[in-house]
Amino acid sequence: MESGPAVLAGTTFALFGAALLLWTGACVLNRAPVAYGVRPLLSTALATVFGVLFLVLGVWCFGRV
């Protein structure tokens, strides 16, 4: 009964983290800005850090099931 919310949260976090990393990688490969109005290095670094963080959080939620 308690594993349902953990699976949903883990899936959500993992999908968002993977999508954010995929978006960041595509922007870097195409030399497009990751976020407008922000220094390119800072926006790339923050997007990568948060993408990895959400991916790890999703895996952690799956591990609690």
HURABEL-V126923 format. One record per helix or strand. SS is the DSSP state (alpha for helix, beta for strand). FROM is the first residue (numbers start at 1). LEN is the number of residues. If there is no record, write none. Layout:
ss=SS from=FROM len=LEN
ss=SS from=FROM len=LEN
//
This chain:
ss=alpha from=3 len=27
ss=alpha from=40 len=24
//
